[in-house]
Amino acid sequence: MQAFGTGSTCAVCGERDARALTSLRLAGGEPVVVCGTHELMHRRVGRTARSIEELRALVSERRKSADRRAANPDELASALSQAFAPDRRESDRRA
């Protein structure tokens, strides 16, 4: 088990909690400190990043790029949106 100093942070998200930190090696062999979540995401991508910038791109949050609520929702999403709409909840509360 590798111990990380107080200045260590995840190269992707900046996590500082040493209990959550681990490391991985880039394609060129350079070690990089990352949190456990980003280490797992990198492993699941199926290829090794060549740089920190590529690592960030590979494990970036995919949902940030588009507002999922604006897309055409499926039937379940529509039903859930209607059921939990703020105006609906106010009128359904019991006294």
N, C-alpha and C positions, 0 to 999 in steps of 0.2 A: 504494500500500500504506500502510495506516494503522499508525502506531506507537502502542503502548499503554504507559502509565507503569507503574511498579512496583506501584502500588496498584490497578490494574485487575483485575477479576475477572468471570467469567461471572455474569450476573444470575440464571441458573437453577441452576447446580451449584457455583459458587464457584471454578472452575478459574482458576489464577493464571499459568500459563505463557503468556507473551506470544506465543510462536510459535503457540499454539493459538487465540488470541483474534481475533475479528473484531467487526463491529457490524452491527446491523440497525436499521431505523426502525419504530417502532410506527405504528399507523394515524393518530395525531395528528401524526406527524413527529418525535417524540422519539427521539433515537438511544439505543441500548442496547448495551452490550458483552456479547457472548456468546461461547462457544467455538464452534468450527467445527461440532461435532456438533449443538449446539442450533440453530445458524443453519440448517443443512441440514434438520433436523426441522421447523423453523418454515416454511421454504420449501415443504416437501412437504405440509404441512397444507392449503395452498390458500387460506388467508385470513390477513389480517394482524391480529395481536393489538392490542388497544387499550390494554393496560396490562401491566406486568410480571407481575402476578398472573395475568392471562389467558394471557400467554406461558408461564408455568410450567405452567398447567393444560393448555395445548395440547400441550406437549412432554414431559409427565410420563411416567414409566415406567409403562406400562399393566400390566405383569406383577406389580407390587407388590401390587395390590389383591386378588389371589386366589392361593392356593397351587395351582399347576398340578398338583402330584402328587396332590391330593385329588380332582380331577375324574376322570370315567370316561376312562381312557386308551384310545387306539386300539390296534390290534393291534401295530403297530410299537413304540409306547411300552411296551406290556406286555412284549414280547420283550426290548427293551433293558434295562428295569428288572430283569428276571429274570437276564439275562446278566451284568449288572454289580452285582448285589446283593453286599454285603460277604461274606456267608456262602458264597456260590457261589465267589467269587474265591479265598478261602482254600483251599478244597478242590481247586481246579483248578491250583494252583501246582506247578510241577515241581521236583523236588529236584536 
